[in-house]
Every structure is written in structure tokens, then in C-alpha cells.
Amino acid sequence: MNTSTPVLPQVNGVVLSTPNEALTTETLRQRACAELLRQAAIDADLLAADDPLPLGGAMTEAASTAIEALLDRELHMPEPSDEALRRHHAAQRGRYAVGERVQLRHVLFAVTPGVDVNALRQRAEACLLDVRCASPEGEDRFAVAAASTSNCPSGADGGALGWLTTDDCAPEFAREIFGKPEVGVLPRLVHSRFGLHVVEVLAREPGLDPAFEAVKSAVAQGLRQQAFATALRQYLQLLAGAATLTGVDLEAAESPLVQ
């Protein structure tokens, strides 16, 4: 009988979880990225070497402050030019519409601690295929799927969420829904902090399209956030390449620590 103790995920020997914790892949990646940055702050003399190790993924206030100082020093993002702002606005005009509303229903496959994410994705993709194949004249298979499968209370009402604005949604969910012309069952799963969504857009109200000057500051902030996320990913890749990682894979992480 093999009675050896499973090796816990680690970054340079610092354990990221306790034996009793069941972490999702994304939560584990976030802890690993945070620990890489915490250790880099120590190496840069921005944080005391005896800073207490994170407990349950929560680091000290001193560590958080040191990491902010580290990123301010290491990440250099030029200000977007007026030409870049105008080009981005022209390509993404729908994202800045004021008063846009969509009428949605969804089936939620919630990502919870310990869930098999690959198996969950397969179930969500099977559901998406099934509802996309449904005949308009036949049974409302979307409503049936929501009632029998969805991890959202809306399942009892066929998945109906009613009319929503961007303020009603998590940002990552809103980015996939608003500012687009699609109506009907979306041909892709929508990812959010809550899990995987099969989404049907029942109707859209486009709202008003403000002039560039009215939304210039919002466009600039969006481009700054994109630049920061890209720079942070690259910096984390450098740190990970020089570190010893055990039981955690950072290669598939698209934007750790950044919404």
C-alpha cells in the first residue's frame, strides 16, 4: 500500500495550500502568482525577509504594499497616443454605448472548490450544443436545460435574467455580452468568476453612442488596463521561469490577478 503524503503545491518551497483545502485551478494559479510577487518584493528589499507567509491565500498588508511598489518600479507602460485612443474607440464603439440593455437567459455551470473543471466544461459544451440544435418549433430545450442543470436560481424560471445593463453584470461577463450585435444562443461559452455560462440573448436595446471626446478618458483607462495586464503577465512569466514550481501550472493562466 502506498501511504506517502501527497506533495502540496509550492513556489520555491513555500506551500500554497493546506492538505484540507480543495482549490480550483484558477485560485491555485492566483496564489502562485501572488507568492511569486511577494518573494520578488523580498528580493528587491521592498519587504522584510521574515514577512509572515500568507494564510489561506491572504498576505499581510505590508506584502500588498510592497508588491504595489514593486510593480510600479518594474512595469513601464507608455501613455496611449491620441491616435491609438481613436483607433480603439472606432473598433469598440459598442462598448461605450450609454444605456445599452440586453434581455438574457442563461444556464450556469458553477465552478466551486474541488470541482473537476474539465468535466464541467464538457458538460457545459454538451449543453451548448444541445440548445443550439433545438428546433424553434419544438420543445424549449433551453428552458428545460436551465431548470434541470443550472446552478443559478434563475433556472426555476427557465434561466431568465430579464433586462440587464453592464452595471448589473460582472465585468468579464459584460465584456462578452455588450457592444455586440449577436442575438440568439451565443456560439461559445461565456466565462465569469461564477463559472461557465450558456447564454441566449433574447433582445437588445443599443443605447446611445457618445462622441469620442465624451468617452476619451474611459477609452484611455481601458487601454492602460490592457497594457498593465500584458506587462504583468510578461513579468510573471519571467519570475516563474526563474522559480521552482511544484504542483501548479502557470502556462495556461491568461491574466492572473487582473480582471
C-alpha positions in Angstrom: 0.0 0.0 0.0 1.3 3.5 -0.9 0.9 5.6 2.2 3.1 8.5 1.0 1.8 12.0 1.7 0.8 13.9 -1.5 3.1 16.8 -2.3 1.4 20.1 -1.8 1.7 22.9 -4.4 4.7 25.1 -3.8 6.6 28.1 -5.1 10.3 27.9 -4.2 9.4 25.7 -1.2 6.6 27.9 0.1 3.4 25.8 0.4 0.3 27.4 -1.3 -2.4 25.4 0.4 -3.1 23.1 3.3 -3.9 19.4 2.9 -7.6 20.1 3.7 -8.0 22.8 1.0 -9.7 21.9 -2.3 -8.7 24.8 -4.6 -9.9 25.4 -8.1 -7.1 25.6 -10.7 -7.6 29.4 -11.1 -7.4 30.0 -7.3 -4.2 28.0 -7.2 -2.7 30.0 -10.0 -3.7 33.2 -8.3 -2.0 32.1 -5.1 1.1 31.1 -7.0 1.3 34.4 -8.9 0.9 36.4 -5.6 3.6 34.3 -4.0 6.0 34.9 -6.9 5.4 38.7 -6.5 5.8 38.5 -2.7 9.1 36.8 -3.0 10.3 39.2 -5.7 9.4 42.1 -3.3 11.6 40.5 -0.7 14.5 40.0 -3.1 14.1 43.7 -4.1 14.4 44.7 -0.4 10.9 46.2 -0.5 9.6 43.7 2.1 11.2 42.1 5.2 12.5 38.6 4.7 10.6 37.5 7.8 7.3 38.7 6.4 4.7 36.1 7.6 3.6 33.6 5.0 0.2 34.0 3.5 -2.6 32.3 5.5 -5.3 30.9 3.3 -4.1 32.9 0.4 -4.3 36.2 2.4 -1.0 38.1 2.6 0.0 40.8 5.0 -0.8 44.5 4.4 3.0 45.1 4.2 3.3 42.5 1.5 0.5 44.0 -0.5 2.1 47.5 -0.3 5.5 46.1 -1.2 4.1 44.3 -4.3 2.4 47.6 -5.5 5.8 49.3 -5.1 7.5 46.5 -7.0 5.1 46.7 -9.9 5.3 50.5 -10.0 9.1 50.1 -10.4 9.2 47.1 -12.7 6.3 47.7 -15.1 6.7 50.6 -17.5 3.6 51.4 -19.7 3.7 54.4 -22.1 0.7 56.6 -22.2 -1.6 55.7 -25.2 -1.4 58.2 -28.0 -4.4 60.1 -29.3 -4.2 58.1 -32.5 -4.3 54.8 -30.5 -7.3 56.0 -28.5 -9.2 56.9 -31.6 -8.4 53.7 -33.3 -9.5 51.7 -30.3 -12.7 53.7 -29.9 -13.6 53.2 -33.6 -13.1 49.4 -33.3 -15.0 49.1 -30.0 -17.7 51.8 -30.2 -20.4 49.5 -28.9 -18.5 49.0 -25.6 -19.0 52.7 -24.8 -22.7 53.0 -25.6 -24.8 54.6 -22.9 -27.9 52.9 -21.8 -27.4 49.7 -23.7 -29.7 46.8 -22.4 -29.9 43.2 -23.2 -32.5 40.6 -22.3 -30.9 37.4 -21.4 -31.3 33.9 -20.1 -28.5 31.5 -19.2 -27.5 28.1 -17.8 -24.8 28.4 -15.2 -22.3 25.6 -14.6 -20.7 26.9 -11.4 -17.0 26.5 -10.6 -16.8 25.6 -7.0 -13.9 24.3 -4.8 -12.9 20.8 -5.7 -14.9 20.7 -8.9 -13.4 18.8 -12.0 -13.2 21.8 -14.3 -12.5 19.7 -17.4 -15.6 17.6 -16.7 -17.6 20.7 -16.0 -16.5 22.2 -19.3 -17.5 19.1 -21.2 -21.0 19.2 -19.6 -21.4 22.9 -20.5 -20.2 22.4 -24.1 -22.7 19.4 -24.4 -25.5 21.6 -23.1 -24.5 24.4 -25.5 -24.5 22.1 -28.5 -27.9 20.7 -27.5 -29.7 24.0 -27.2 -28.1 25.3 -30.4 -29.5 22.3 -32.2 -33.0 22.8 -30.9 -35.8 23.4 -33.4 -37.7 26.7 -32.8 -41.0 24.8 -33.3 -40.1 22.1 -30.8 -39.7 21.9 -27.0 -37.9 24.9 -25.4 -34.8 22.9 -24.6 -33.0 25.9 -23.2 -35.6 26.3 -20.5 -35.5 22.6 -19.8 -31.7 22.7 -19.5 -31.8 25.7 -17.2 -34.4 24.0 -15.0 -32.6 20.7 -14.7 -28.9 21.8 -14.8 -28.3 25.5 -14.0 -26.6 26.3 -10.7 -28.4 29.7 -10.7 -31.8 30.3 -9.0 -33.0 31.6 -12.4 -33.1 28.0 -13.5 -36.6 27.8 -11.9 -37.7 30.4 -14.5 -36.1 28.8 -17.5 -32.8 30.7 -16.9 -34.4 34.1 -17.4 -32.4 37.1 -16.1 -34.6 39.8 -17.6 -33.2 43.1 -18.9 -29.7 43.9 -17.8 -27.2 46.7 -18.2 -23.4 46.5 -17.8 -23.7 47.6 -14.2 -25.8 44.5 -13.5 -23.1 42.1 -14.6 -19.6 41.1 -13.6 -17.2 43.0 -15.8 -15.8 39.8 -17.5 -19.4 38.7 -18.3 -20.4 42.1 -19.6 -17.4 42.2 -22.0 -18.7 39.1 -23.7 -22.3 40.3 -24.0 -22.5 44.1 -24.5 -21.3 46.1 -27.5 -22.0 43.2 -29.9 -24.8 42.6 -32.5 -25.4 38.9 -31.6 -29.0 37.8 -30.8 -29.9 34.2 -30.0 -27.8 31.4 -28.3 -24.2 32.5 -28.3 -21.9 30.1 -30.1 -19.5 30.0 -27.3 -19.4 29.5 -23.5 -19.2 32.7 -21.6 -16.7 32.6 -18.7 -17.1 34.6 -15.5 -16.0 34.4 -11.9 -19.1 32.3 -11.2 -18.3 29.6 -13.8 -19.3 28.8 -17.3 -22.5 30.2 -18.9 -24.6 29.0 -21.8 -26.2 32.3 -22.8 -29.1 33.3 -25.1 -29.6 36.9 -26.0 -33.3 37.4 -26.5 -33.3 41.1 -27.4 -31.1 44.1 -27.5 -31.6 47.9 -27.0 -28.4 49.5 -28.3 -28.5 52.7 -26.3 -26.7 56.0 -27.3 -23.3 56.1 -29.0 -21.4 59.1 -27.4 -18.8 61.0 -29.4 -15.1 60.2 -28.9 -14.3 63.2 -26.8 -17.1 62.3 -24.3 -15.6 58.9 -23.6 -11.9 59.6 -24.3 -10.9 59.2 -20.6 -12.7 55.8 -20.4 -11.0 54.6 -23.6 -7.6 55.7 -22.2 -8.3 53.9 -18.9 -9.2 50.7 -20.8 -6.0 50.8 -22.9 -3.9 51.4 -19.7 -5.5 48.4 -18.1 -4.8 46.2 -21.1 -1.2 47.4 -21.2 -0.8 46.7 -17.4 -2.3 43.2 -17.8 0.1 42.4 -20.6 3.1 43.8 -18.8 2.1 41.9 -15.6 1.8 38.6 -17.5 5.2 39.0 -19.0 6.8 39.9 -15.7 5.2 36.9 -14.0 6.4 34.6 -16.8 10.0 35.9 -16.1 9.6 35.2 -12.3 8.1 31.8 -12.9 10.9 30.9 -15.3 13.4 31.5 -12.6 11.4 29.8 -9.8 10.9 26.2 -8.8 7.2 25.4 -9.1 5.6 22.3 -7.7 2.1 21.2 -8.4 1.0 24.3 -10.2 0.9 25.2 -13.9 1.0 28.9 -14.8 1.3 28.5 -18.6 -2.5 28.4 -19.1 -3.2 31.5 -16.9 -4.4 34.2 -19.2 -4.5 37.2 -16.9 -3.7 36.3 -13.3 -4.5 38.9 -10.6 -6.1 41.1 -13.3 -9.7 41.4 -14.1 
